[in-house]
Amino acid sequence: MIRGLYSSALGMLASQAQSGIIADNIANVRTPGYKEEIGINNAFPSVLIERMGGDPASDSTPIGGMGTGVSVDSVALTNVQGALQTTGVKTDLALTSPGYFVVQTPGGERYTRDGHFQLDSNGVLQTSDGYALLGQKGPIGPLSPDFSVSTDGTILDKGQIVDRLRVVQIPTNELQREGQSLYSSTQPVQASGVGGGAVQIVQGSVEASNVDISGQMVQMITVMKAYEANQKVIQTEDGMLDKAVNEVGKI
């Protein structure tokens, strides 16, 4: 019975963690470039249990393994393309191909698919947080308000090629989220990034979040039902323990 209490309690904690991930997804449903996250449950290792005093030649007798519950082991990104939203703003850029924009932060280079950029007072392209967007030559600018970006990432201003956007491909299992739609990489990222015809960029648009709100609501209901089921198991186990201690013990 005690084992059931522990397993059910761990199940409730896992459900609570899952509901937090789902709530975070729902909160970022309107964040450009946000990628839906999925919590991955993992079972704790089974432990060998033994019956004491069963074998005269031994102090204990193995009777099998026992699972000790589950936990949310990791969080995975669903790297599905979000819908394209046309804004008509020249500083908005959307990636319609795999990869990530590269921005410069005080902590080093970071990666994002949030293409909602803006020009600062010096004409440098930057994120809404003030991080400079990087091209092959470094921060991009100064630019005039009439600059253009071709589908391969080439930036032209007043008829001259200024730079070319850096777009890198990083496996989703190597990405670590920082903030809403900013990521760092757990492994070194090649400086060359993505080249040739692999990059496809649309100016005047942004990539929307890929969160499916109806799917998140279904997941939330499933998680809540699992939580309630584990809660009822704990209540049942508690009732059985109460009878075992207060009633059976009297016999």
N, C-alpha and C positions, 0 to 999 in steps of 0.2 A: 504493500500500500504506500509506503514511504517513497518507493521508486516512482510510483505514479504521480505523486505530488511534484517531485522534481521535474519529471518529463513534461508534465502539463504546464508548470511554471515557466520552463524554458520555451515551450511552444507559445505561451502568451507574450513573452519578451520578444520572440522572433516576429510575431504578428504586429507588435507595437512598433518595431523597427521598420517593418514593411509599410505600415500605414504612414510613418514619417516620410519615407521615400516617395510614396504616392502623393502625399500632401505637397511635397516639394515640387513634384512634376506639375500638379494642378496650379500651384502658385506661379509657375513660370510658363504657363500656356501661351502667354502673349510676349514672351521674351524672344527677340530675334536670334536665330541660330542656336537656341537651346535644344539639347538632345535628351530625350527621355531616358531615365535611369530605371534599371530593374534590379531589385534585391535578389541575390542568389542564396538560397538556404543550403546549409550543409549540416549533416548529422555529425554529432560528436562521436569519437571512436567508441565502439562497443567495449565493454569491460567483461572479463571472465568472472562469473559468480560460482561460488562453491557452497556445498552443503556441509556444515560442520558436523563431525562425528559420525559420518555415514560409513566409512571404511575403517575397520579395526586396524589395518596396517598403515593407515594414514590419518593425519589430523583432519583432513577435509576431502570432499569428493566433488570434482568439477561437474556442474550440471548445465553448462552452456554460457552463452553470452547475453549481455543485457545492453540495450541501447540507452543512452543517457540524454536524449533530446536533440534539438536542432537549434541553430543560430543563423543569423544572416551573415554569411561568410564574406561576401564581397558585393560590390555594386557594379553592374555592367551598363554600358551605353548602348542604345539602339541607334546605330549610325545610319538612319533612314533619312533620305532627303525631305526637308520640310517644304511646304508649299511656297511658291514664289509670290511675293506681294509687291506690286508696282507702286512706287512712291513718286517717281518723276524727279526726285532730288539727285543731283549729280554726284554728291558725296556718298550716296547709298550704293553699295556693291553686294551682289549676291553670287555665291559660288553654286553653280549647277553641276559641278563635277566633284569627285572625291578630293579631300584635302582641307587645309586650314590656312587662314591668313596668319601672318606672323606680326606680332606687336612687341614693342620694347617697353618693359616695365622696370621699376627699380630693382626687382628681384631677378631680372634677366628676361630672355625671350619667352613669350607665352603665345598660345595658339587659340584661335577662335573662328567661328563661322558667322558670328554676329557682324554683318557688314554695314551697320548703322554708324558711319563715320562722319566726321565734320572737319572743317578747316579752322585752325586756330588763328590767332592774330597775325602770325607770321606766314600763313598760307600752307602750313604743314598738316597733312592728313593724320587724324588721330581718332581714337575711340571716345565715347562719351565720358570715360574716366580719365581722359587726357594722356593715354598711351599712344605713342607714335606708331603708325602703320609702316611696316618695313618693305622696301623693295630690294632689288639686287644690290643697290648702292648704299642702302641704309634708309633712314627716315625720308619720306617722300615729300618734297616741297623745296622752296615755296612754289605754290601753284596759284594760278588765277582762277576765278569762279567759273570760267568757261572750259576747264580742262576736260579731257575725255579719256575713257578707258576702253580698249578694245577687248574682244572676247578672250584673247590669250593673255590678258593682264598688262599689255603695253600701255603706258600712260603718255598721252600727248598733250602739250600745252602750247598754244600759239604756233601750231604747225611743227613743233619740235618734239622729238622723243625725249622724255624726261627720265624715265626709269621703267622698270617692269616689276610688277608685284611678285613678292615671294609667296609661293603656296607650297606647303609641305604635306606629305602624307605620313600619318602616324597611325599604327594599329590601335584600335580602341582600347585594347587591354593594357596599353602603355600610357594612356591618358589619365591624368589626375585633375579632377575638377577644382577650380579656384573661383569662388564667386558664382555668378549665374551662368555665364557662357564662356568663361576663360579657362584654359587648360594648360597644364605643364606636362612635360613628358618624363617618364621614369627612365628612359633610355636616351642616349645621344641622338640628335636629329641631324641628318645629313644636310649640309649647308646648301647643296645644289637644289634640293626641293623637287618640285614637279616642273617638268619642262615640256617643250614641244607643243603638240596639240592636245595634251592631256588636260590643260586648264580651260575651263569655260566660265567666264564671268559676265554677268549682266549688270550694266550700269543703270542706276535709277530704280533699283529694286532691292529688296532684302529677303533673305530666307527666313520664313516663319518657324516657330517651334514645331517640332514633329510630334508633340504630345497629342494623343487621341483622347480627348476628354471623356468620351463615352466609355472607352476601354478602361480608363483609369477609375471611373466610377464602378464598373463591374468588378475590377480588382479590389477596390476598397470594400465592397460588399462581401466578397469572398474572404478577405482578410478578417473582417469583423466577425463573420460567422465562425471562422477558425478560432478566433479569440474567445468567443462566447462558448464554443464547444469545450475548449480547454478549461474555461472557468467552471463549467458545470461538472467536468471530471474532478476538479479540485474540491468542489462542494460535496460531491459524492464520496470521494476518498476521506474527506474530513468527517462526514457522517459515519462512515464505516469505522474509522479510528475511534470516534466517540463511543460507538456501541461496543467495540472491542475492549476499550479501557474501562468504561463505566458500567457495562452490563455483563459482558462475557466474563470479565474479571471477578464478578461477584459469585459466579457458579463454583 
